[in-house]
Amino acid sequence: MKRKVKFDYARWVFVLPALVVVGTLLVYPIFSSLYYSMTTKHLIKPAYKFIGLANYKAVLTDANFFKAFLASILWTVGSLIGQIFIGFTTALAINRVKVAKGVYRTLMIIPWAFPSIVIALSWKWILNGVSGFLPNLLVQLGICSTLPQFLSDSSMVFVTLILINIWFGAPMIMVNVLSALQTIPRDQYEAAQIDGASRFQQFHHITVPHIKVVVGLLVVLRTIWIFNNFDLIYLITGGGPAQLTQTVPIYAYNMGWGTKLLGKSSAVTILLLLFLLLISLVYFGIIAKWEKEDK
């Protein structure tokens, strides 16, 4: 006799709310953007028509798009390197602290705890070229003869934004790396010291193998987050001066809400999605290789 397989309704009842949320917040926006990217959809005009890949061609032949794309690459690489370096070294330092480790960890995570709008407006006030605290302090100390224009000088604004983002994002790297460091068995370090291994050898053969997968996942997540970052740059500079700090998300926003061309704006977001998917696949391939080597 064939055995009847009972369908488990209970698990689907529990999973269904999550599937609805994912479908509403993720699947629908992606497919609607993909559809609109092949139309003449306008935010004001109700009528639109299907035009295929014309929007993609228009975007990929726009010099401003490639300028924004280059700005996004520089913004992501500069911020990511700084956040990884500061967060990683800070985690190593705090991990060696014997007294009040929790206090240092709490103090270091403060920048990450604030909302982006608070961070952006605070730094905009601190760096204001007329009444800002830091420019006036530099003049009073005799370091600068005139008020430095951190947010309007073309030679300073992009580096300033990257430094702000490093300050903002490094604590998240620090917390995760510190958690990974605390899972490393202490007896491995003790055995290495008995064998006469130097601190660098202990770091290379014990610390790195234990935390490299965690750091790799952080790099993936931070790359996606930083490349897609909109609020910090937009609230501080709005993409200026002269579009010097206009990244791809700001370019898409200006295309959608400035010119009201939702079709072209959707094409930009789809191109951005494809690029980040490609980068993520490369990252995950490297991480999978590391995991195989550790087995």
DONUKOL-241710 format. One record per residue (C-alpha): residue number from 1; x, y, z; residue in three letters. Coordinates in nm, 3 decimals. Layout:
N
<pt bapa="NUM" px="X" py="Y" pz="Z" pagu="ALA"/>
...
//
This chain:
295
<pt bapa="1" px="0.000" py="0.000" pz="0.000" pagu="MET"/>
<pt bapa="2" px="0.117" py="0.348" pz="-0.081" pagu="LYS"/>
<pt bapa="3" px="0.169" py="0.567" pz="0.218" pagu="ARG"/>
<pt bapa="4" px="-0.013" py="0.899" pz="0.205" pagu="LYS"/>
<pt bapa="5" px="0.204" py="1.201" pz="0.272" pagu="VAL"/>
<pt bapa="6" px="0.036" py="1.455" pz="0.494" pagu="LYS"/>
<pt bapa="7" px="0.079" py="1.818" pz="0.402" pagu="PHE"/>
<pt bapa="8" px="0.211" py="2.020" pz="0.696" pagu="ASP"/>
<pt bapa="9" px="-0.005" py="2.330" pz="0.700" pagu="TYR"/>
<pt bapa="10" px="0.130" py="2.458" pz="1.032" pagu="ALA"/>
<pt bapa="11" px="0.477" py="2.549" pz="0.906" pagu="ARG"/>
<pt bapa="12" px="0.333" py="2.738" pz="0.610" pagu="TRP"/>
<pt bapa="13" px="0.105" py="2.934" pz="0.843" pagu="VAL"/>
<pt bapa="14" px="0.412" py="3.050" pz="1.038" pagu="PHE"/>
<pt bapa="15" px="0.622" py="3.118" pz="0.726" pagu="VAL"/>
<pt bapa="16" px="0.347" py="3.295" pz="0.527" pagu="LEU"/>
<pt bapa="17" px="0.374" py="3.637" pz="0.706" pagu="PRO"/>
<pt bapa="18" px="0.747" py="3.649" pz="0.635" pagu="ALA"/>
<pt bapa="19" px="0.690" py="3.554" pz="0.270" pagu="LEU"/>
<pt bapa="20" px="0.428" py="3.827" pz="0.235" pagu="VAL"/>
<pt bapa="21" px="0.665" py="4.087" pz="0.382" pagu="VAL"/>
<pt bapa="22" px="0.953" py="3.978" pz="0.157" pagu="VAL"/>
<pt bapa="23" px="0.727" py="3.973" pz="-0.147" pagu="GLY"/>
<pt bapa="24" px="0.590" py="4.318" pz="-0.072" pagu="THR"/>
<pt bapa="25" px="0.916" py="4.490" pz="0.023" pagu="LEU"/>
<pt bapa="26" px="1.159" py="4.312" pz="-0.210" pagu="LEU"/>
<pt bapa="27" px="1.011" py="4.114" pz="-0.498" pagu="VAL"/>
<pt bapa="28" px="0.743" py="4.362" pz="-0.607" pagu="TYR"/>
<pt bapa="29" px="0.973" py="4.670" pz="-0.614" pagu="PRO"/>
<pt bapa="30" px="1.235" py="4.482" pz="-0.817" pagu="ILE"/>
<pt bapa="31" px="0.995" py="4.360" pz="-1.083" pagu="PHE"/>
<pt bapa="32" px="0.805" py="4.690" pz="-1.097" pagu="SER"/>
<pt bapa="33" px="1.135" py="4.877" pz="-1.144" pagu="SER"/>
<pt bapa="34" px="1.237" py="4.629" pz="-1.414" pagu="LEU"/>
<pt bapa="35" px="0.906" py="4.687" pz="-1.594" pagu="TYR"/>
<pt bapa="36" px="0.911" py="5.065" pz="-1.562" pagu="TYR"/>
<pt bapa="37" px="1.273" py="5.076" pz="-1.681" pagu="SER"/>
<pt bapa="38" px="1.150" py="4.964" pz="-2.024" pagu="MET"/>
<pt bapa="39" px="0.875" py="5.226" pz="-2.047" pagu="THR"/>
<pt bapa="40" px="0.837" py="5.603" pz="-2.073" pagu="THR"/>
<pt bapa="41" px="0.685" py="5.614" pz="-1.723" pagu="LYS"/>
<pt bapa="42" px="0.660" py="5.973" pz="-1.594" pagu="HIS"/>
<pt bapa="43" px="0.573" py="6.081" pz="-1.241" pagu="LEU"/>
<pt bapa="44" px="0.327" py="6.345" pz="-1.362" pagu="ILE"/>
<pt bapa="45" px="0.200" py="6.222" pz="-1.698" pagu="LYS"/>
<pt bapa="46" px="-0.034" py="5.921" pz="-1.654" pagu="PRO"/>
<pt bapa="47" px="0.015" py="5.775" pz="-2.004" pagu="ALA"/>
<pt bapa="48" px="0.329" py="5.582" pz="-2.093" pagu="TYR"/>
<pt bapa="49" px="0.441" py="5.324" pz="-2.346" pagu="LYS"/>
<pt bapa="50" px="0.682" py="5.033" pz="-2.375" pagu="PHE"/>
<pt bapa="51" px="1.017" py="5.128" pz="-2.535" pagu="ILE"/>
<pt bapa="52" px="1.235" py="4.825" pz="-2.461" pagu="GLY"/>
<pt bapa="53" px="1.598" py="4.900" pz="-2.374" pagu="LEU"/>
<pt bapa="54" px="1.595" py="5.265" pz="-2.484" pagu="ALA"/>
<pt bapa="55" px="1.624" py="5.393" pz="-2.127" pagu="ASN"/>
<pt bapa="56" px="1.928" py="5.174" pz="-2.063" pagu="TYR"/>
<pt bapa="57" px="2.090" py="5.306" pz="-2.381" pagu="LYS"/>
<pt bapa="58" px="2.018" py="5.665" pz="-2.275" pagu="ALA"/>
<pt bapa="59" px="2.166" py="5.608" pz="-1.930" pagu="VAL"/>
<pt bapa="60" px="2.475" py="5.426" pz="-2.054" pagu="LEU"/>
<pt bapa="61" px="2.548" py="5.706" pz="-2.301" pagu="THR"/>
<pt bapa="62" px="2.507" py="5.979" pz="-2.039" pagu="ASP"/>
<pt bapa="63" px="2.840" py="6.123" pz="-1.924" pagu="ALA"/>
<pt bapa="64" px="2.684" py="6.228" pz="-1.592" pagu="ASN"/>
<pt bapa="65" px="2.599" py="5.865" pz="-1.515" pagu="PHE"/>
<pt bapa="66" px="2.960" py="5.754" pz="-1.555" pagu="PHE"/>
<pt bapa="67" px="3.074" py="6.052" pz="-1.351" pagu="LYS"/>
<pt bapa="68" px="2.835" py="5.946" pz="-1.075" pagu="ALA"/>
<pt bapa="69" px="2.945" py="5.583" pz="-1.111" pagu="PHE"/>
<pt bapa="70" px="3.312" py="5.680" pz="-1.069" pagu="LEU"/>
<pt bapa="71" px="3.219" py="5.889" pz="-0.765" pagu="ALA"/>
<pt bapa="72" px="3.038" py="5.586" pz="-0.619" pagu="SER"/>
<pt bapa="73" px="3.343" py="5.364" pz="-0.676" pagu="ILE"/>
<pt bapa="74" px="3.577" py="5.614" pz="-0.506" pagu="LEU"/>
<pt bapa="75" px="3.325" py="5.669" pz="-0.225" pagu="TRP"/>
<pt bapa="76" px="3.288" py="5.294" pz="-0.166" pagu="THR"/>
<pt bapa="77" px="3.656" py="5.198" pz="-0.190" pagu="VAL"/>
<pt bapa="78" px="3.777" py="5.489" pz="0.024" pagu="GLY"/>
<pt bapa="79" px="3.510" py="5.440" pz="0.291" pagu="SER"/>
<pt bapa="80" px="3.545" py="5.061" pz="0.295" pagu="LEU"/>
<pt bapa="81" px="3.924" py="5.061" pz="0.332" pagu="ILE"/>
<pt bapa="82" px="3.905" py="5.319" pz="0.610" pagu="GLY"/>
<pt bapa="83" px="3.625" py="5.144" pz="0.796" pagu="GLN"/>
<pt bapa="84" px="3.793" py="4.803" pz="0.776" pagu="ILE"/>
<pt bapa="85" px="4.131" py="4.941" pz="0.887" pagu="PHE"/>
<pt bapa="86" px="3.997" py="5.151" pz="1.177" pagu="ILE"/>
<pt bapa="87" px="3.741" py="4.893" pz="1.287" pagu="GLY"/>
<pt bapa="88" px="3.986" py="4.602" pz="1.264" pagu="PHE"/>
<pt bapa="89" px="4.272" py="4.772" pz="1.450" pagu="THR"/>
<pt bapa="90" px="4.033" py="4.907" pz="1.715" pagu="THR"/>
<pt bapa="91" px="3.891" py="4.558" pz="1.771" pagu="ALA"/>
<pt bapa="92" px="4.242" py="4.414" pz="1.810" pagu="LEU"/>
<pt bapa="93" px="4.329" py="4.688" pz="2.060" pagu="ALA"/>
<pt bapa="94" px="4.012" py="4.651" pz="2.268" pagu="ILE"/>
<pt bapa="95" px="4.049" py="4.272" pz="2.267" pagu="ASN"/>
<pt bapa="96" px="4.381" py="4.312" pz="2.450" pagu="ARG"/>
<pt bapa="97" px="4.237" py="4.550" pz="2.711" pagu="VAL"/>
<pt bapa="98" px="4.208" py="4.389" pz="3.053" pagu="LYS"/>
<pt bapa="99" px="4.015" py="4.656" pz="3.243" pagu="VAL"/>
<pt bapa="100" px="3.685" py="4.826" pz="3.150" pagu="ALA"/>
<pt bapa="101" px="3.664" py="4.657" pz="2.810" pagu="LYS"/>
<pt bapa="102" px="3.286" py="4.709" pz="2.803" pagu="GLY"/>
<pt bapa="103" px="3.327" py="5.084" pz="2.859" pagu="VAL"/>
<pt bapa="104" px="3.565" py="5.123" pz="2.564" pagu="TYR"/>
<pt bapa="105" px="3.338" py="4.912" pz="2.345" pagu="ARG"/>
<pt bapa="106" px="3.035" py="5.125" pz="2.437" pagu="THR"/>
<pt bapa="107" px="3.218" py="5.452" pz="2.372" pagu="LEU"/>
<pt bapa="108" px="3.344" py="5.332" pz="2.034" pagu="MET"/>
<pt bapa="109" px="2.998" py="5.228" pz="1.914" pagu="ILE"/>
<pt bapa="110" px="2.838" py="5.569" pz="1.984" pagu="ILE"/>
<pt bapa="111" px="2.874" py="5.707" pz="1.626" pagu="PRO"/>
<pt bapa="112" px="2.698" py="5.402" pz="1.481" pagu="TRP"/>
<pt bapa="113" px="2.411" py="5.434" pz="1.730" pagu="ALA"/>
<pt bapa="114" px="2.292" py="5.771" pz="1.601" pagu="PHE"/>
<pt bapa="115" px="2.052" py="5.807" pz="1.304" pagu="PRO"/>
<pt bapa="116" px="2.205" py="5.920" pz="0.976" pagu="SER"/>
<pt bapa="117" px="2.015" py="6.248" pz="0.978" pagu="ILE"/>
<pt bapa="118" px="2.160" py="6.340" pz="1.318" pagu="VAL"/>
<pt bapa="119" px="2.511" py="6.252" pz="1.202" pagu="ILE"/>
<pt bapa="120" px="2.473" py="6.447" pz="0.877" pagu="ALA"/>
<pt bapa="121" px="2.328" py="6.763" pz="1.032" pagu="LEU"/>
<pt bapa="122" px="2.581" py="6.758" pz="1.318" pagu="SER"/>
<pt bapa="123" px="2.878" py="6.738" pz="1.082" pagu="TRP"/>
<pt bapa="124" px="2.722" py="6.997" pz="0.853" pagu="LYS"/>
<pt bapa="125" px="2.709" py="7.235" pz="1.152" pagu="TRP"/>
<pt bapa="126" px="3.062" py="7.147" pz="1.269" pagu="ILE"/>
<pt bapa="127" px="3.217" py="7.195" pz="0.922" pagu="LEU"/>
<pt bapa="128" px="3.014" py="7.497" pz="0.809" pagu="ASN"/>
<pt bapa="129" px="3.247" py="7.734" pz="0.624" pagu="GLY"/>
<pt bapa="130" px="3.106" py="8.046" pz="0.794" pagu="VAL"/>
<pt bapa="131" px="3.006" py="7.965" pz="1.151" pagu="SER"/>
<pt bapa="132" px="3.125" py="7.606" pz="1.183" pagu="GLY"/>
<pt bapa="133" px="3.309" py="7.505" pz="1.498" pagu="PHE"/>
<pt bapa="134" px="3.605" py="7.332" pz="1.331" pagu="LEU"/>
<pt bapa="135" px="3.689" py="7.597" pz="1.066" pagu="PRO"/>
<pt bapa="136" px="3.677" py="7.875" pz="1.325" pagu="ASN"/>
<pt bapa="137" px="3.886" py="7.670" pz="1.568" pagu="LEU"/>
<pt bapa="138" px="4.154" py="7.613" pz="1.303" pagu="LEU"/>
<pt bapa="139" px="4.171" py="7.985" pz="1.233" pagu="VAL"/>
<pt bapa="140" px="4.190" py="8.075" pz="1.604" pagu="GLN"/>
<pt bapa="141" px="4.473" py="7.826" pz="1.656" pagu="LEU"/>
<pt bapa="142" px="4.663" py="7.979" pz="1.366" pagu="GLY"/>
<pt bapa="143" px="4.660" py="7.657" pz="1.163" pagu="ILE"/>
<pt bapa="144" px="4.462" py="7.821" pz="0.880" pagu="CYS"/>
<pt bapa="145" px="4.468" py="8.187" pz="0.775" pagu="SER"/>
<pt bapa="146" px="4.116" py="8.173" pz="0.632" pagu="THR"/>
<pt bapa="147" px="3.812" py="7.964" pz="0.709" pagu="LEU"/>
<pt bapa="148" px="3.854" py="7.625" pz="0.531" pagu="PRO"/>
<pt bapa="149" px="3.554" py="7.532" pz="0.319" pagu="GLN"/>
<pt bapa="150" px="3.530" py="7.160" pz="0.392" pagu="PHE"/>
<pt bapa="151" px="3.190" py="7.119" pz="0.225" pagu="LEU"/>
<pt bapa="152" px="3.224" py="7.352" pz="-0.073" pagu="SER"/>
<pt bapa="153" px="3.590" py="7.336" pz="-0.177" pagu="ASP"/>
<pt bapa="154" px="3.622" py="7.094" pz="-0.468" pagu="SER"/>
<pt bapa="155" px="3.958" py="6.968" pz="-0.339" pagu="SER"/>
<pt bapa="156" px="3.827" py="6.890" pz="0.011" pagu="MET"/>
<pt bapa="157" px="3.460" py="6.797" pz="-0.003" pagu="VAL"/>
<pt bapa="158" px="3.489" py="6.438" pz="-0.125" pagu="PHE"/>
<pt bapa="159" px="3.767" py="6.345" pz="0.118" pagu="VAL"/>
<pt bapa="160" px="3.568" py="6.509" pz="0.398" pagu="THR"/>
<pt bapa="161" px="3.262" py="6.298" pz="0.321" pagu="LEU"/>
<pt bapa="162" px="3.470" py="5.979" pz="0.312" pagu="ILE"/>
<pt bapa="163" px="3.625" py="6.061" pz="0.651" pagu="LEU"/>
<pt bapa="164" px="3.278" py="6.123" pz="0.798" pagu="ILE"/>
<pt bapa="165" px="3.158" py="5.789" pz="0.661" pagu="ASN"/>
<pt bapa="166" px="3.464" py="5.612" pz="0.804" pagu="ILE"/>
<pt bapa="167" px="3.392" py="5.765" pz="1.145" pagu="TRP"/>
<pt bapa="168" px="3.028" py="5.659" pz="1.113" pagu="PHE"/>
<pt bapa="169" px="3.078" py="5.299" pz="0.990" pagu="GLY"/>
<pt bapa="170" px="3.397" py="5.180" pz="1.161" pagu="ALA"/>
<pt bapa="171" px="3.222" py="5.099" pz="1.493" pagu="PRO"/>
<pt bapa="172" px="3.005" py="4.835" pz="1.322" pagu="MET"/>
<pt bapa="173" px="3.317" py="4.665" pz="1.185" pagu="ILE"/>
<pt bapa="174" px="3.478" py="4.688" pz="1.528" pagu="MET"/>
<pt bapa="175" px="3.188" py="4.523" pz="1.709" pagu="VAL"/>
<pt bapa="176" px="3.167" py="4.228" pz="1.468" pagu="ASN"/>
<pt bapa="177" px="3.542" py="4.169" pz="1.449" pagu="VAL"/>
<pt bapa="178" px="3.570" py="4.194" pz="1.828" pagu="LEU"/>
<pt bapa="179" px="3.297" py="3.930" pz="1.866" pagu="SER"/>
<pt bapa="180" px="3.488" py="3.702" pz="1.626" pagu="ALA"/>
<pt bapa="181" px="3.815" py="3.757" pz="1.814" pagu="LEU"/>
<pt bapa="182" px="3.655" py="3.654" pz="2.141" pagu="GLN"/>
<pt bapa="183" px="3.559" py="3.315" pz="1.996" pagu="THR"/>
<pt bapa="184" px="3.923" py="3.217" pz="1.931" pagu="ILE"/>
<pt bapa="185" px="4.038" py="2.960" pz="2.190" pagu="PRO"/>
<pt bapa="186" px="4.306" py="3.109" pz="2.414" pagu="ARG"/>
<pt bapa="187" px="4.491" py="2.778" pz="2.436" pagu="ASP"/>
<pt bapa="188" px="4.596" py="2.815" pz="2.073" pagu="GLN"/>
<pt bapa="189" px="4.783" py="3.135" pz="2.154" pagu="TYR"/>
<pt bapa="190" px="4.936" py="2.975" pz="2.464" pagu="GLU"/>
<pt bapa="191" px="5.056" py="2.677" pz="2.259" pagu="ALA"/>
<pt bapa="192" px="5.202" py="2.910" pz="1.997" pagu="ALA"/>
<pt bapa="193" px="5.387" py="3.109" pz="2.264" pagu="GLN"/>
<pt bapa="194" px="5.534" py="2.787" pz="2.405" pagu="ILE"/>
<pt bapa="195" px="5.653" py="2.694" pz="2.055" pagu="ASP"/>
<pt bapa="196" px="5.824" py="3.034" pz="2.028" pagu="GLY"/>
<pt bapa="197" px="5.592" py="3.193" pz="1.770" pagu="ALA"/>
<pt bapa="198" px="5.617" py="3.571" pz="1.736" pagu="SER"/>
<pt bapa="199" px="5.315" py="3.801" pz="1.765" pagu="ARG"/>
<pt bapa="200" px="5.303" py="3.836" pz="1.387" pagu="PHE"/>
<pt bapa="201" px="5.310" py="3.458" pz="1.341" pagu="GLN"/>
<pt bapa="202" px="5.030" py="3.420" pz="1.596" pagu="GLN"/>
<pt bapa="203" px="4.828" py="3.683" pz="1.412" pagu="PHE"/>
<pt bapa="204" px="4.892" py="3.525" pz="1.070" pagu="HIS"/>
<pt bapa="205" px="4.836" py="3.158" pz="1.163" pagu="HIS"/>
<pt bapa="206" px="4.573" py="3.185" pz="1.439" pagu="ILE"/>
<pt bapa="207" px="4.387" py="3.516" pz="1.431" pagu="THR"/>
<pt bapa="208" px="4.344" py="3.559" pz="1.054" pagu="VAL"/>
<pt bapa="209" px="4.213" py="3.205" pz="0.980" pagu="PRO"/>
<pt bapa="210" px="3.951" py="3.238" pz="1.256" pagu="HIS"/>
<pt bapa="211" px="3.812" py="3.576" pz="1.153" pagu="ILE"/>
<pt bapa="212" px="3.869" py="3.602" pz="0.776" pagu="LYS"/>
<pt bapa="213" px="3.523" py="3.466" pz="0.689" pagu="VAL"/>
<pt bapa="214" px="3.359" py="3.716" pz="0.925" pagu="VAL"/>
<pt bapa="215" px="3.564" py="4.000" pz="0.776" pagu="VAL"/>
<pt bapa="216" px="3.474" py="3.877" pz="0.426" pagu="GLY"/>
<pt bapa="217" px="3.102" py="3.888" pz="0.502" pagu="LEU"/>
<pt bapa="218" px="3.144" py="4.235" pz="0.653" pagu="LEU"/>
<pt bapa="219" px="3.315" py="4.350" pz="0.334" pagu="VAL"/>
<pt bapa="220" px="3.021" py="4.220" pz="0.127" pagu="VAL"/>
<pt bapa="221" px="2.759" py="4.387" pz="0.345" pagu="LEU"/>
<pt bapa="222" px="2.948" py="4.715" pz="0.379" pagu="ARG"/>
<pt bapa="223" px="3.017" py="4.730" pz="0.004" pagu="THR"/>
<pt bapa="224" px="2.644" py="4.701" pz="-0.070" pagu="ILE"/>
<pt bapa="225" px="2.550" py="4.944" pz="0.206" pagu="TRP"/>
<pt bapa="226" px="2.811" py="5.209" pz="0.121" pagu="ILE"/>
<pt bapa="227" px="2.752" py="5.194" pz="-0.255" pagu="PHE"/>
<pt bapa="228" px="2.378" py="5.234" pz="-0.198" pagu="ASN"/>
<pt bapa="229" px="2.425" py="5.506" pz="0.065" pagu="ASN"/>
<pt bapa="230" px="2.210" py="5.807" pz="-0.011" pagu="PHE"/>
<pt bapa="231" px="2.112" py="5.993" pz="0.302" pagu="ASP"/>
<pt bapa="232" px="2.456" py="6.087" pz="0.439" pagu="LEU"/>
<pt bapa="233" px="2.582" py="6.250" pz="0.120" pagu="ILE"/>
<pt bapa="234" px="2.250" py="6.404" pz="0.021" pagu="TYR"/>
<pt bapa="235" px="2.187" py="6.562" pz="0.361" pagu="LEU"/>
<pt bapa="236" px="2.538" py="6.711" pz="0.380" pagu="ILE"/>
<pt bapa="237" px="2.610" py="6.828" pz="0.024" pagu="THR"/>
<pt bapa="238" px="2.310" py="6.729" pz="-0.188" pagu="GLY"/>
<pt bapa="239" px="2.552" py="6.587" pz="-0.444" pagu="GLY"/>
<pt bapa="240" px="2.735" py="6.919" pz="-0.490" pagu="GLY"/>
<pt bapa="241" px="2.928" py="7.128" pz="-0.541" pagu="PRO"/>
<pt bapa="242" px="2.895" py="7.099" pz="-0.921" pagu="ALA"/>
<pt bapa="243" px="2.790" py="6.731" pz="-0.890" pagu="GLN"/>
<pt bapa="244" px="3.133" py="6.637" pz="-0.747" pagu="LEU"/>
<pt bapa="245" px="2.971" py="6.424" pz="-0.475" pagu="THR"/>
<pt bapa="246" px="2.680" py="6.296" pz="-0.684" pagu="GLN"/>
<pt bapa="247" px="2.685" py="5.917" pz="-0.656" pagu="THR"/>
<pt bapa="248" px="2.464" py="5.672" pz="-0.849" pagu="VAL"/>
<pt bapa="249" px="2.181" py="5.668" pz="-0.587" pagu="PRO"/>
<pt bapa="250" px="2.170" py="6.051" pz="-0.592" pagu="ILE"/>
<pt bapa="251" px="2.183" py="6.048" pz="-0.973" pagu="TYR"/>
<pt bapa="252" px="1.884" py="5.809" pz="-0.978" pagu="ALA"/>
<pt bapa="253" px="1.699" py="6.027" pz="-0.725" pagu="TYR"/>
<pt bapa="254" px="1.757" py="6.343" pz="-0.927" pagu="ASN"/>
<pt bapa="255" px="1.648" py="6.161" pz="-1.242" pagu="MET"/>
<pt bapa="256" px="1.328" py="6.034" pz="-1.079" pagu="GLY"/>
<pt bapa="257" px="1.224" py="6.330" pz="-0.866" pagu="TRP"/>
<pt bapa="258" px="1.404" py="6.612" pz="-1.048" pagu="GLY"/>
<pt bapa="259" px="1.317" py="6.543" pz="-1.411" pagu="THR"/>
<pt bapa="260" px="1.026" py="6.313" pz="-1.312" pagu="LYS"/>
<pt bapa="261" px="1.155" py="6.048" pz="-1.558" pagu="LEU"/>
<pt bapa="262" px="1.072" py="5.740" pz="-1.356" pagu="LEU"/>
<pt bapa="263" px="1.154" py="5.508" pz="-1.648" pagu="GLY"/>
<pt bapa="264" px="1.515" py="5.626" pz="-1.672" pagu="LYS"/>
<pt bapa="265" px="1.547" py="5.634" pz="-1.294" pagu="SER"/>
<pt bapa="266" px="1.430" py="5.271" pz="-1.278" pagu="SER"/>
<pt bapa="267" px="1.687" py="5.177" pz="-1.542" pagu="ALA"/>
<pt bapa="268" px="1.960" py="5.326" pz="-1.322" pagu="VAL"/>
<pt bapa="269" px="1.843" py="5.125" pz="-1.021" pagu="THR"/>
<pt bapa="270" px="1.837" py="4.801" pz="-1.221" pagu="ILE"/>
<pt bapa="271" px="2.192" py="4.866" pz="-1.348" pagu="LEU"/>
<pt bapa="272" px="2.296" py="4.935" pz="-0.989" pagu="LEU"/>
<pt bapa="273" px="2.134" py="4.608" pz="-0.875" pagu="LEU"/>
<pt bapa="274" px="2.313" py="4.407" pz="-1.145" pagu="LEU"/>
<pt bapa="275" px="2.649" py="4.562" pz="-1.058" pagu="PHE"/>
<pt bapa="276" px="2.611" py="4.489" pz="-0.687" pagu="LEU"/>
<pt bapa="277" px="2.497" py="4.132" pz="-0.761" pagu="LEU"/>
<pt bapa="278" px="2.811" py="4.080" pz="-0.969" pagu="LEU"/>
<pt bapa="279" px="3.033" py="4.219" pz="-0.693" pagu="ILE"/>
<pt bapa="280" px="2.855" py="4.002" pz="-0.434" pagu="SER"/>
<pt bapa="281" px="2.905" py="3.688" pz="-0.644" pagu="LEU"/>
<pt bapa="282" px="3.279" py="3.759" pz="-0.663" pagu="VAL"/>
<pt bapa="283" px="3.296" py="3.816" pz="-0.288" pagu="TYR"/>
<pt bapa="284" px="3.098" py="3.504" pz="-0.205" pagu="PHE"/>
<pt bapa="285" px="3.316" py="3.300" pz="-0.441" pagu="GLY"/>
<pt bapa="286" px="3.624" py="3.412" pz="-0.246" pagu="ILE"/>
<pt bapa="287" px="3.457" py="3.337" pz="0.088" pagu="ILE"/>
<pt bapa="288" px="3.351" py="2.989" pz="-0.032" pagu="ALA"/>
<pt bapa="289" px="3.711" py="2.921" pz="-0.132" pagu="LYS"/>
<pt bapa="290" px="3.829" py="3.024" pz="0.217" pagu="TRP"/>
<pt bapa="291" px="3.574" py="2.794" pz="0.380" pagu="GLU"/>
<pt bapa="292" px="3.694" py="2.499" pz="0.166" pagu="LYS"/>
<pt bapa="293" px="4.055" py="2.569" pz="0.261" pagu="GLU"/>
<pt bapa="294" px="3.966" py="2.565" pz="0.632" pagu="ASP"/>
<pt bapa="295" px="3.800" py="2.219" pz="0.610" pagu="LYS"/>
//
